[in-house]
Amino acid sequence: YNQVEVDAVDQHKTTFTTPWGTFAYKRMPFGLINTGVTFQRAMDLAFGSLKG
């Protein structure tokens, strides 16, 4: 889990506030909509040349 990095320009889109401060994800948190699609896209990019 949390292996796919969130691009620095998009990290502000994951910002959330708690009583302890404001935070943003640096890695894709599972449970977000389209996480599976994003992960598949990353795998296709990384291993696309290996497809038979």
PDBQT receptor file of N, H, CA, C and O in Angstrom, charges set to zero:
ATOM      1  N   TYR A   1       0.824  -1.189   0.000  1.00  0.00    +0.000 N 
ATOM      2  CA  TYR A   1       0.000   0.000   0.000  1.00  0.00    +0.000 C 
ATOM      3  C   TYR A   1       0.868   1.252   0.000  1.00  0.00    +0.000 C 
ATOM      4  O   TYR A   1       2.037   1.219   0.384  1.00  0.00    +0.000 OA
ATOM      5  N   ASN A   2       0.277   2.340  -0.434  1.00  0.00    +0.000 N 
ATOM      6  H   ASN A   2      -0.673   2.367  -0.746  1.00  0.00    +0.000 HD
ATOM      7  CA  ASN A   2       0.940   3.642  -0.446  1.00  0.00    +0.000 C 
ATOM      8  C   ASN A   2       2.248   3.634  -1.214  1.00  0.00    +0.000 C 
ATOM      9  O   ASN A   2       3.224   4.244  -0.778  1.00  0.00    +0.000 OA
ATOM     10  N   GLN A   3       2.285   2.947  -2.356  1.00  0.00    +0.000 N 
ATOM     11  H   GLN A   3       1.492   2.451  -2.710  1.00  0.00    +0.000 HD
ATOM     12  CA  GLN A   3       3.499   2.874  -3.158  1.00  0.00    +0.000 C 
ATOM     13  C   GLN A   3       3.509   3.864  -4.323  1.00  0.00    +0.000 C 
ATOM     14  O   GLN A   3       4.574   4.172  -4.858  1.00  0.00    +0.000 OA
ATOM     15  N   VAL A   4       2.345   4.364  -4.721  1.00  0.00    +0.000 N 
ATOM     16  H   VAL A   4       1.480   4.114  -4.287  1.00  0.00    +0.000 HD
ATOM     17  CA  VAL A   4       2.264   5.269  -5.865  1.00  0.00    +0.000 C 
ATOM     18  C   VAL A   4       2.355   6.701  -5.357  1.00  0.00    +0.000 C 
ATOM     19  O   VAL A   4       1.523   7.144  -4.565  1.00  0.00    +0.000 OA
ATOM     20  N   GLU A   5       3.376   7.421  -5.820  1.00  0.00    +0.000 N 
ATOM     21  H   GLU A   5       4.051   7.061  -6.463  1.00  0.00    +0.000 HD
ATOM     22  CA  GLU A   5       3.560   8.797  -5.367  1.00  0.00    +0.000 C 
ATOM     23  C   GLU A   5       2.512   9.716  -5.989  1.00  0.00    +0.000 C 
ATOM     24  O   GLU A   5       2.106   9.539  -7.137  1.00  0.00    +0.000 OA
ATOM     25  N   VAL A   6       2.086  10.702  -5.199  1.00  0.00    +0.000 N 
ATOM     26  H   VAL A   6       2.416  10.846  -4.266  1.00  0.00    +0.000 HD
ATOM     27  CA  VAL A   6       1.225  11.763  -5.701  1.00  0.00    +0.000 C 
ATOM     28  C   VAL A   6       2.162  12.836  -6.238  1.00  0.00    +0.000 C 
ATOM     29  O   VAL A   6       3.072  13.270  -5.531  1.00  0.00    +0.000 OA
ATOM     30  N   ASP A   7       1.954  13.268  -7.468  1.00  0.00    +0.000 N 
ATOM     31  H   ASP A   7       1.215  12.916  -8.042  1.00  0.00    +0.000 HD
ATOM     32  CA  ASP A   7       2.795  14.301  -8.058  1.00  0.00    +0.000 C 
ATOM     33  C   ASP A   7       2.762  15.546  -7.174  1.00  0.00    +0.000 C 
ATOM     34  O   ASP A   7       1.713  15.901  -6.636  1.00  0.00    +0.000 OA
ATOM     35  N   ALA A   8       3.899  16.200  -7.025  1.00  0.00    +0.000 N 
ATOM     36  H   ALA A   8       4.751  15.912  -7.462  1.00  0.00    +0.000 HD
ATOM     37  CA  ALA A   8       4.010  17.364  -6.137  1.00  0.00    +0.000 C 
ATOM     38  C   ALA A   8       2.989  18.451  -6.473  1.00  0.00    +0.000 C 
ATOM     39  O   ALA A   8       2.469  19.107  -5.570  1.00  0.00    +0.000 OA
ATOM     40  N   VAL A   9       2.697  18.649  -7.752  1.00  0.00    +0.000 N 
ATOM     41  H   VAL A   9       3.119  18.116  -8.486  1.00  0.00    +0.000 HD
ATOM     42  CA  VAL A   9       1.735  19.690  -8.129  1.00  0.00    +0.000 C 
ATOM     43  C   VAL A   9       0.303  19.313  -7.769  1.00  0.00    +0.000 C 
ATOM     44  O   VAL A   9      -0.572  20.179  -7.761  1.00  0.00    +0.000 OA
ATOM     45  N   ASP A  10       0.043  18.032  -7.470  1.00  0.00    +0.000 N 
ATOM     46  H   ASP A  10       0.754  17.329  -7.477  1.00  0.00    +0.000 HD
ATOM     47  CA  ASP A  10      -1.301  17.577  -7.122  1.00  0.00    +0.000 C 
ATOM     48  C   ASP A  10      -1.496  17.310  -5.634  1.00  0.00    +0.000 C 
ATOM     49  O   ASP A  10      -2.613  17.015  -5.209  1.00  0.00    +0.000 OA
ATOM     50  N   GLN A  11      -0.440  17.406  -4.837  1.00  0.00    +0.000 N 
ATOM     51  H   GLN A  11       0.468  17.645  -5.183  1.00  0.00    +0.000 HD
ATOM     52  CA  GLN A  11      -0.552  17.093  -3.416  1.00  0.00    +0.000 C 
ATOM     53  C   GLN A  11      -1.550  17.999  -2.703  1.00  0.00    +0.000 C 
ATOM     54  O   GLN A  11      -2.199  17.563  -1.752  1.00  0.00    +0.000 OA
ATOM     55  N   HIS A  12      -1.685  19.242  -3.137  1.00  0.00    +0.000 N 
ATOM     56  H   HIS A  12      -1.157  19.597  -3.910  1.00  0.00    +0.000 HD
ATOM     57  CA  HIS A  12      -2.631  20.148  -2.483  1.00  0.00    +0.000 C 
ATOM     58  C   HIS A  12      -4.073  19.644  -2.604  1.00  0.00    +0.000 C 
ATOM     59  O   HIS A  12      -4.926  20.009  -1.795  1.00  0.00    +0.000 OA
ATOM     60  N   LYS A  13      -4.346  18.814  -3.603  1.00  0.00    +0.000 N 
ATOM     61  H   LYS A  13      -3.653  18.517  -4.260  1.00  0.00    +0.000 HD
ATOM     62  CA  LYS A  13      -5.689  18.269  -3.797  1.00  0.00    +0.000 C 
ATOM     63  C   LYS A  13      -6.045  17.214  -2.754  1.00  0.00    +0.000 C 
ATOM     64  O   LYS A  13      -7.216  16.867  -2.598  1.00  0.00    +0.000 OA
ATOM     65  N   THR A  14      -5.043  16.703  -2.037  1.00  0.00    +0.000 N 
ATOM     66  H   THR A  14      -4.092  16.985  -2.163  1.00  0.00    +0.000 HD
ATOM     67  CA  THR A  14      -5.274  15.674  -1.020  1.00  0.00    +0.000 C 
ATOM     68  C   THR A  14      -5.218  16.249   0.393  1.00  0.00    +0.000 C 
ATOM     69  O   THR A  14      -5.210  15.496   1.367  1.00  0.00    +0.000 OA
ATOM     70  N   THR A  15      -5.179  17.563   0.510  1.00  0.00    +0.000 N 
ATOM     71  H   THR A  15      -5.185  18.174  -0.281  1.00  0.00    +0.000 HD
ATOM     72  CA  THR A  15      -5.036  18.224   1.808  1.00  0.00    +0.000 C 
ATOM     73  C   THR A  15      -6.260  17.999   2.691  1.00  0.00    +0.000 C 
ATOM     74  O   THR A  15      -7.400  18.047   2.230  1.00  0.00    +0.000 OA
ATOM     75  N   PHE A  16      -5.993  17.753   3.964  1.00  0.00    +0.000 N 
ATOM     76  H   PHE A  16      -5.067  17.714   4.339  1.00  0.00    +0.000 HD
ATOM     77  CA  PHE A  16      -7.063  17.643   4.951  1.00  0.00    +0.000 C 
ATOM     78  C   PHE A  16      -6.576  18.254   6.260  1.00  0.00    +0.000 C 
ATOM     79  O   PHE A  16      -5.374  18.299   6.523  1.00  0.00    +0.000 OA
ATOM     80  N   THR A  17      -7.509  18.721   7.072  1.00  0.00    +0.000 N 
ATOM     81  H   THR A  17      -8.485  18.685   6.858  1.00  0.00    +0.000 HD
ATOM     82  CA  THR A  17      -7.180  19.396   8.322  1.00  0.00    +0.000 C 
ATOM     83  C   THR A  17      -7.720  18.604   9.494  1.00  0.00    +0.000 C 
ATOM     84  O   THR A  17      -8.839  18.093   9.455  1.00  0.00    +0.000 OA
ATOM     85  N   THR A  18      -6.906  18.508  10.543  1.00  0.00    +0.000 N 
ATOM     86  H   THR A  18      -5.996  18.923  10.575  1.00  0.00    +0.000 HD
ATOM     87  CA  THR A  18      -7.296  17.852  11.791  1.00  0.00    +0.000 C 
ATOM     88  C   THR A  18      -7.002  18.816  12.931  1.00  0.00    +0.000 C 
ATOM     89  O   THR A  18      -6.405  19.868  12.702  1.00  0.00    +0.000 OA
ATOM     90  N   PRO A  19      -7.403  18.488  14.143  1.00  0.00    +0.000 N 
ATOM     91  CA  PRO A  19      -7.050  19.344  15.274  1.00  0.00    +0.000 C 
ATOM     92  C   PRO A  19      -5.533  19.456  15.478  1.00  0.00    +0.000 C 
ATOM     93  O   PRO A  19      -5.072  20.355  16.181  1.00  0.00    +0.000 OA
ATOM     94  N   TRP A  20      -4.769  18.565  14.880  1.00  0.00    +0.000 N 
ATOM     95  H   TRP A  20      -5.144  17.834  14.309  1.00  0.00    +0.000 HD
ATOM     96  CA  TRP A  20      -3.315  18.550  15.064  1.00  0.00    +0.000 C 
ATOM     97  C   TRP A  20      -2.553  19.212  13.927  1.00  0.00    +0.000 C 
ATOM     98  O   TRP A  20      -1.325  19.291  13.971  1.00  0.00    +0.000 OA
ATOM     99  N   GLY A  21      -3.257  19.685  12.915  1.00  0.00    +0.000 N 
ATOM    100  H   GLY A  21      -4.254  19.620  12.879  1.00  0.00    +0.000 HD
ATOM    101  CA  GLY A  21      -2.597  20.366  11.811  1.00  0.00    +0.000 C 
ATOM    102  C   GLY A  21      -3.229  20.069  10.464  1.00  0.00    +0.000 C 
ATOM    103  O   GLY A  21      -4.222  19.348  10.368  1.00  0.00    +0.000 OA
ATOM    104  N   THR A  22      -2.635  20.638   9.428  1.00  0.00    +0.000 N 
ATOM    105  H   THR A  22      -1.828  21.224   9.506  1.00  0.00    +0.000 HD
ATOM    106  CA  THR A  22      -3.067  20.421   8.054  1.00  0.00    +0.000 C 
ATOM    107  C   THR A  22      -2.049  19.518   7.374  1.00  0.00    +0.000 C 
ATOM    108  O   THR A  22      -0.842  19.728   7.493  1.00  0.00    +0.000 OA
ATOM    109  N   PHE A  23      -2.539  18.521   6.668  1.00  0.00    +0.000 N 
ATOM    110  H   PHE A  23      -3.520  18.350   6.571  1.00  0.00    +0.000 HD
ATOM    111  CA  PHE A  23      -1.672  17.512   6.069  1.00  0.00    +0.000 C 
ATOM    112  C   PHE A  23      -2.072  17.265   4.621  1.00  0.00    +0.000 C 
ATOM    113  O   PHE A  23      -3.202  17.543   4.219  1.00  0.00    +0.000 OA
ATOM    114  N   ALA A  24      -1.129  16.738   3.844  1.00  0.00    +0.000 N 
ATOM    115  H   ALA A  24      -0.211  16.512   4.170  1.00  0.00    +0.000 HD
ATOM    116  CA  ALA A  24      -1.396  16.330   2.464  1.00  0.00    +0.000 C 
ATOM    117  C   ALA A  24      -0.668  15.018   2.215  1.00  0.00    +0.000 C 
ATOM    118  O   ALA A  24       0.423  14.788   2.735  1.00  0.00    +0.000 OA
ATOM    119  N   TYR A  25      -1.286  14.168   1.416  1.00  0.00    +0.000 N 
ATOM    120  H   TYR A  25      -2.173  14.356   0.994  1.00  0.00    +0.000 HD
ATOM    121  CA  TYR A  25      -0.671  12.883   1.096  1.00  0.00    +0.000 C 
ATOM    122  C   TYR A  25       0.489  13.067   0.124  1.00  0.00    +0.000 C 
ATOM    123  O   TYR A  25       0.401  13.861  -0.812  1.00  0.00    +0.000 OA
ATOM    124  N   LYS A  26       1.574  12.332   0.350  1.00  0.00    +0.000 N 
ATOM    125  H   LYS A  26       1.645  11.686   1.111  1.00  0.00    +0.000 HD
ATOM    126  CA  LYS A  26       2.690  12.273  -0.592  1.00  0.00    +0.000 C 
ATOM    127  C   LYS A  26       2.609  11.000  -1.426  1.00  0.00    +0.000 C 
ATOM    128  O   LYS A  26       3.221  10.900  -2.490  1.00  0.00    +0.000 OA
ATOM    129  N   ARG A  27       1.851  10.037  -0.932  1.00  0.00    +0.000 N 
ATOM    130  H   ARG A  27       1.354  10.119  -0.068  1.00  0.00    +0.000 HD
ATOM    131  CA  ARG A  27       1.630   8.770  -1.638  1.00  0.00    +0.000 C 
ATOM    132  C   ARG A  27       0.127   8.569  -1.756  1.00  0.00    +0.000 C 
ATOM    133  O   ARG A  27      -0.636   9.042  -0.913  1.00  0.00    +0.000 OA
ATOM    134  N   MET A  28      -0.298   7.865  -2.804  1.00  0.00    +0.000 N 
ATOM    135  H   MET A  28       0.322   7.481  -3.488  1.00  0.00    +0.000 HD
ATOM    136  CA  MET A  28      -1.720   7.653  -3.060  1.00  0.00    +0.000 C 
ATOM    137  C   MET A  28      -2.343   6.801  -1.961  1.00  0.00    +0.000 C 
ATOM    138  O   MET A  28      -1.974   5.640  -1.789  1.00  0.00    +0.000 OA
ATOM    139  N   PRO A  29      -3.285   7.372  -1.217  1.00  0.00    +0.000 N 
ATOM    140  CA  PRO A  29      -3.961   6.587  -0.185  1.00  0.00    +0.000 C 
ATOM    141  C   PRO A  29      -5.017   5.689  -0.832  1.00  0.00    +0.000 C 
ATOM    142  O   PRO A  29      -5.779   6.142  -1.686  1.00  0.00    +0.000 OA
ATOM    143  N   PHE A  30      -5.061   4.452  -0.439  1.00  0.00    +0.000 N 
ATOM    144  H   PHE A  30      -4.442   4.083   0.255  1.00  0.00    +0.000 HD
ATOM    145  CA  PHE A  30      -6.073   3.558  -0.985  1.00  0.00    +0.000 C 
ATOM    146  C   PHE A  30      -7.425   3.942  -0.410  1.00  0.00    +0.000 C 
ATOM    147  O   PHE A  30      -7.518   4.418   0.721  1.00  0.00    +0.000 OA
ATOM    148  N   GLY A  31      -8.449   3.737  -1.182  1.00  0.00    +0.000 N 
ATOM    149  H   GLY A  31      -8.374   3.350  -2.101  1.00  0.00    +0.000 HD
ATOM    150  CA  GLY A  31      -9.791   4.116  -0.788  1.00  0.00    +0.000 C 
ATOM    151  C   GLY A  31     -10.301   5.319  -1.564  1.00  0.00    +0.000 C 
ATOM    152  O   GLY A  31     -11.498   5.606  -1.547  1.00  0.00    +0.000 OA
ATOM    153  N   LEU A  32      -9.405   6.026  -2.246  1.00  0.00    +0.000 N 
ATOM    154  H   LEU A  32      -8.433   5.793  -2.260  1.00  0.00    +0.000 HD
ATOM    155  CA  LEU A  32      -9.845   7.130  -3.081  1.00  0.00    +0.000 C 
ATOM    156  C   LEU A  32     -10.450   6.585  -4.370  1.00  0.00    +0.000 C 
ATOM    157  O   LEU A  32     -10.079   5.502  -4.823  1.00  0.00    +0.000 OA
ATOM    158  N   ILE A  33     -11.363   7.317  -4.948  1.00  0.00    +0.000 N 
ATOM    159  H   ILE A  33     -11.664   8.196  -4.580  1.00  0.00    +0.000 HD
ATOM    160  CA  ILE A  33     -11.952   6.924  -6.223  1.00  0.00    +0.000 C 
ATOM    161  C   ILE A  33     -10.856   6.925  -7.286  1.00  0.00    +0.000 C 
ATOM    162  O   ILE A  33     -10.009   7.818  -7.312  1.00  0.00    +0.000 OA
ATOM    163  N   ASN A  34     -10.877   5.932  -8.148  1.00  0.00    +0.000 N 
ATOM    164  H   ASN A  34     -11.566   5.207  -8.126  1.00  0.00    +0.000 HD
ATOM    165  CA  ASN A  34      -9.936   5.781  -9.259  1.00  0.00    +0.000 C 
ATOM    166  C   ASN A  34      -8.540   5.341  -8.837  1.00  0.00    +0.000 C 
ATOM    167  O   ASN A  34      -7.626   5.350  -9.663  1.00  0.00    +0.000 OA
ATOM    168  N   THR A  35      -8.348   4.959  -7.583  1.00  0.00    +0.000 N 
ATOM    169  H   THR A  35      -9.090   4.952  -6.913  1.00  0.00    +0.000 HD
ATOM    170  CA  THR A  35      -7.031   4.511  -7.157  1.00  0.00    +0.000 C 
ATOM    171  C   THR A  35      -6.592   3.295  -7.960  1.00  0.00    +0.000 C 
ATOM    172  O   THR A  35      -5.434   3.211  -8.368  1.00  0.00    +0.000 OA
ATOM    173  N   GLY A  36      -7.493   2.360  -8.191  1.00  0.00    +0.000 N 
ATOM    174  H   GLY A  36      -8.434   2.429  -7.860  1.00  0.00    +0.000 HD
ATOM    175  CA  GLY A  36      -7.154   1.180  -8.978  1.00  0.00    +0.000 C 
ATOM    176  C   GLY A  36      -6.735   1.537 -10.391  1.00  0.00    +0.000 C 
ATOM    177  O   GLY A  36      -5.793   0.960 -10.933  1.00  0.00    +0.000 OA
ATOM    178  N   VAL A  37      -7.438   2.490 -10.984  1.00  0.00    +0.000 N 
ATOM    179  H   VAL A  37      -8.203   2.959 -10.543  1.00  0.00    +0.000 HD
ATOM    180  CA  VAL A  37      -7.102   2.946 -12.330  1.00  0.00    +0.000 C 
ATOM    181  C   VAL A  37      -5.728   3.607 -12.330  1.00  0.00    +0.000 C 
ATOM    182  O   VAL A  37      -4.925   3.377 -13.234  1.00  0.00    +0.000 OA
ATOM    183  N   THR A  38      -5.463   4.419 -11.325  1.00  0.00    +0.000 N 
ATOM    184  H   THR A  38      -6.115   4.605 -10.591  1.00  0.00    +0.000 HD
ATOM    185  CA  THR A  38      -4.165   5.089 -11.224  1.00  0.00    +0.000 C 
ATOM    186  C   THR A  38      -3.049   4.075 -11.048  1.00  0.00    +0.000 C 
ATOM    187  O   THR A  38      -1.993   4.196 -11.669  1.00  0.00    +0.000 OA
ATOM    188  N   PHE A  39      -3.276   3.075 -10.204  1.00  0.00    +0.000 N 
ATOM    189  H   PHE A  39      -4.134   2.977  -9.699  1.00  0.00    +0.000 HD
ATOM    190  CA  PHE A  39      -2.274   2.038  -9.991  1.00  0.00    +0.000 C 
ATOM    191  C   PHE A  39      -2.032   1.261 -11.282  1.00  0.00    +0.000 C 
ATOM    192  O   PHE A  39      -0.885   0.988 -11.636  1.00  0.00    +0.000 OA
ATOM    193  N   GLN A  40      -3.099   0.905 -11.983  1.00  0.00    +0.000 N 
ATOM    194  H   GLN A  40      -4.031   1.126 -11.695  1.00  0.00    +0.000 HD
ATOM    195  CA  GLN A  40      -2.950   0.165 -13.238  1.00  0.00    +0.000 C 
ATOM    196  C   GLN A  40      -2.184   0.990 -14.256  1.00  0.00    +0.000 C 
ATOM    197  O   GLN A  40      -1.339   0.454 -14.973  1.00  0.00    +0.000 OA
ATOM    198  N   ARG A  41      -2.462   2.275 -14.332  1.00  0.00    +0.000 N 
ATOM    199  H   ARG A  41      -3.148   2.711 -13.749  1.00  0.00    +0.000 HD
ATOM    200  CA  ARG A  41      -1.747   3.151 -15.257  1.00  0.00    +0.000 C 
ATOM    201  C   ARG A  41      -0.258   3.176 -14.922  1.00  0.00    +0.000 C 
ATOM    202  O   ARG A  41       0.582   3.148 -15.821  1.00  0.00    +0.000 OA
ATOM    203  N   ALA A  42       0.072   3.230 -13.625  1.00  0.00    +0.000 N 
ATOM    204  H   ALA A  42      -0.611   3.253 -12.894  1.00  0.00    +0.000 HD
ATOM    205  CA  ALA A  42       1.476   3.221 -13.204  1.00  0.00    +0.000 C 
ATOM    206  C   ALA A  42       2.149   1.904 -13.583  1.00  0.00    +0.000 C 
ATOM    207  O   ALA A  42       3.298   1.892 -14.026  1.00  0.00    +0.000 OA
ATOM    208  N   MET A  43       1.425   0.791 -13.406  1.00  0.00    +0.000 N 
ATOM    209  H   MET A  43       0.492   0.800 -13.046  1.00  0.00    +0.000 HD
ATOM    210  CA  MET A  43       1.995  -0.513 -13.767  1.00  0.00    +0.000 C 
ATOM    211  C   MET A  43       2.171  -0.638 -15.279  1.00  0.00    +0.000 C 
ATOM    212  O   MET A  43       3.171  -1.186 -15.744  1.00  0.00    +0.000 OA
ATOM    213  N   ASP A  44       1.201  -0.132 -16.051  1.00  0.00    +0.000 N 
ATOM    214  H   ASP A  44       0.389   0.313 -15.674  1.00  0.00    +0.000 HD
ATOM    215  CA  ASP A  44       1.319  -0.153 -17.510  1.00  0.00    +0.000 C 
ATOM    216  C   ASP A  44       2.509   0.685 -17.970  1.00  0.00    +0.000 C 
ATOM    217  O   ASP A  44       3.225   0.307 -18.897  1.00  0.00    +0.000 OA
ATOM    218  N   LEU A  45       2.710   1.817 -17.319  1.00  0.00    +0.000 N 
ATOM    219  H   LEU A  45       2.129   2.124 -16.566  1.00  0.00    +0.000 HD
ATOM    220  CA  LEU A  45       3.840   2.674 -17.654  1.00  0.00    +0.000 C 
ATOM    221  C   LEU A  45       5.161   1.989 -17.314  1.00  0.00    +0.000 C 
ATOM    222  O   LEU A  45       6.113   2.044 -18.093  1.00  0.00    +0.000 OA
ATOM    223  N   ALA A  46       5.215   1.343 -16.148  1.00  0.00    +0.000 N 
ATOM    224  H   ALA A  46       4.442   1.298 -15.516  1.00  0.00    +0.000 HD
ATOM    225  CA  ALA A  46       6.452   0.697 -15.699  1.00  0.00    +0.000 C 
ATOM    226  C   ALA A  46       6.765  -0.569 -16.481  1.00  0.00    +0.000 C 
ATOM    227  O   ALA A  46       7.923  -0.824 -16.811  1.00  0.00    +0.000 OA
ATOM    228  N   PHE A  47       5.734  -1.372 -16.783  1.00  0.00    +0.000 N 
ATOM    229  H   PHE A  47       4.793  -1.166 -16.515  1.00  0.00    +0.000 HD
ATOM    230  CA  PHE A  47       5.960  -2.686 -17.375  1.00  0.00    +0.000 C 
ATOM    231  C   PHE A  47       5.344  -2.853 -18.760  1.00  0.00    +0.000 C 
ATOM    232  O   PHE A  47       5.289  -3.967 -19.282  1.00  0.00    +0.000 OA
ATOM    233  N   GLY A  48       4.889  -1.773 -19.351  1.00  0.00    +0.000 N 
ATOM    234  H   GLY A  48       4.934  -0.869 -18.927  1.00  0.00    +0.000 HD
ATOM    235  CA  GLY A  48       4.206  -1.844 -20.640  1.00  0.00    +0.000 C 
ATOM    236  C   GLY A  48       5.020  -2.496 -21.742  1.00  0.00    +0.000 C 
ATOM    237  O   GLY A  48       4.464  -3.177 -22.603  1.00  0.00    +0.000 OA
ATOM    238  N   SER A  49       6.328  -2.295 -21.725  1.00  0.00    +0.000 N 
ATOM    239  H   SER A  49       6.779  -1.742 -21.025  1.00  0.00    +0.000 HD
ATOM    240  CA  SER A  49       7.171  -2.874 -22.776  1.00  0.00    +0.000 C 
ATOM    241  C   SER A  49       7.307  -4.387 -22.639  1.00  0.00    +0.000 C 
ATOM    242  O   SER A  49       7.784  -5.043 -23.565  1.00  0.00    +0.000 OA
ATOM    243  N   LEU A  50       6.895  -4.957 -21.496  1.00  0.00    +0.000 N 
ATOM    244  H   LEU A  50       6.508  -4.424 -20.744  1.00  0.00    +0.000 HD
ATOM    245  CA  LEU A  50       7.016  -6.394 -21.264  1.00  0.00    +0.000 C 
ATOM    246  C   LEU A  50       5.785  -7.178 -21.704  1.00  0.00    +0.000 C 
ATOM    247  O   LEU A  50       5.790  -8.409 -21.690  1.00  0.00    +0.000 OA
ATOM    248  N   LYS A  51       4.722  -6.459 -22.098  1.00  0.00    +0.000 N 
ATOM    249  H   LYS A  51       4.718  -5.459 -22.110  1.00  0.00    +0.000 HD
ATOM    250  CA  LYS A  51       3.501  -7.146 -22.515  1.00  0.00    +0.000 C 
ATOM    251  C   LYS A  51       3.772  -7.995 -23.744  1.00  0.00    +0.000 C 
ATOM    252  O   LYS A  51       4.490  -7.579 -24.653  1.00  0.00    +0.000 OA
ATOM    253  N   GLY A  52       3.183  -9.206 -23.766  1.00  0.00    +0.000 N 
ATOM    254  H   GLY A  52       2.599  -9.544 -23.027  1.00  0.00    +0.000 HD
ATOM    255  CA  GLY A  52       3.413 -10.135 -24.874  1.00  0.00    +0.000 C 
ATOM    256  C   GLY A  52       2.426  -9.958 -25.909  1.00  0.00    +0.000 C 
ATOM    257  O   GLY A  52       2.461 -10.656 -26.922  1.00  0.00    +0.000 OA
TER     258      GLY A  52
